[in-house]
Amino acid sequence: MTVLPYLVAGWIFLVGVYGLVTSRNLIHAVGCLAVAQSATYVLLLAVGYRRGGTAPVFSDVPPDRRVVDPVVQALALTDIVVGATVTALLLALVVQLRKRHGTVDPDALSDLKG
């Protein structure tokens, strides 16, 4: 078992969080959040990987053959769909903020605090 995919996932997450913290634009912040969330794809694939494993199609695989975990693959696919949905929703909210307040700068929107 190698630690490289876990390091890559951590690096991608840190790059996304750094961009999110230093962002001066809400569209850029949504993009950085999507990058940070994409680290979970790498993490899930690293968890589900088996050296020498084949696809989880059991019709022609001998019983002693190692296969990868299909649940992790389903979770990765679900994660991709949820990430795309959340990104689309956040971008729609940014568009509405731009229409109503004329800016996508988070500092200019500080007047909205109650």
Buried (B, 14 or more C-beta within 10 A) or exposed (E): EEEEBBEBBEEBBEBBBEBBEEBEBBBBBBBBBBBBBBBBBBBBBBBBBEEEEBEEEEEEEEEEEEBBBEEBBEBBEEBBEEBEEBBEEBBEEBEEBEEEEEEBEEEEEEEEEE
